[in-house]
């Protein structure tokens, strides 16, 4: 870890865990990878769902603007 690095603080019981953001990101990537492997999905299959998911998220988050016209 370098001076000025971004940190993440996690409360664990009565204590704190301090991690660099890069380490946290790496851990998240590993969790995603192992989850995808456990359900036998490839990265390409997940990426193929993005256009549909983007539309649903947009409609959920901003749909009220379309309904107010």
C-alpha positions in Angstrom: 0.0 0.0 0.0 1.3 3.4 -0.9 0.8 6.8 0.8 -2.4 8.3 -0.5 -3.9 4.9 -1.4 -7.7 4.6 -1.0 -8.8 2.5 1.9 -11.9 0.5 2.8 -13.0 0.2 6.4 -15.2 -2.8 7.3 -16.6 -3.3 10.8 -16.0 -6.9 12.0 -17.6 -7.5 15.4 -16.0 -4.9 17.7 -13.1 -4.2 15.4 -12.3 -2.7 12.0 -10.6 -4.3 9.0 -8.7 -1.9 6.8 -8.1 -2.9 3.2 -6.7 -1.1 0.2 -9.4 -0.5 -2.4 -7.3 -2.5 -4.9 -7.3 -5.5 -2.6 -11.1 -5.2 -2.0 -11.6 -5.0 -5.8 -9.5 -8.1 -6.3 -11.5 -9.9 -3.7 -14.8 -8.9 -5.3 -13.5 -10.1 -8.7 -12.5 -13.4 -7.2 -16.0 -13.9 -5.6 -17.7 -13.1 -8.9 -15.4 -15.5 -10.8 -16.0 -18.4 -8.3 -19.8 -17.7 -8.3 -19.9 -17.8 -12.1 -17.8 -21.0 -12.2 -20.1 -22.6 -9.6 -23.2 -22.1 -11.8 -21.3 -22.9 -15.0 -21.7 -19.4 -16.6 -19.0 -17.8 -18.8 -18.2 -14.1 -18.8 -19.5 -13.9 -22.4 -22.9 -15.3 -21.3 -23.1 -12.7 -18.5 -22.1 -9.9 -20.8 -24.7 -10.9 -23.3 -27.4 -10.1 -20.7 -26.2 -6.5 -20.2 -28.4 -4.8 -22.8 -31.6 -6.3 -21.4 -30.5 -5.6 -17.8 -29.5 -2.0 -18.7 -33.0 -1.4 -20.1 -34.7 -2.9 -17.0 -32.5 -0.9 -14.5 -33.1 2.3 -16.5 -36.9 1.8 -16.5 -36.9 1.0 -12.8 -34.8 4.0 -11.9 -36.0 6.6 -14.3 -39.3 5.3 -15.5 -41.2 7.9 -13.6 -39.8 10.6 -15.9 -41.4 8.9 -18.9 -44.7 8.5 -17.0 -44.8 12.2 -16.0 -45.0 13.5 -19.6 
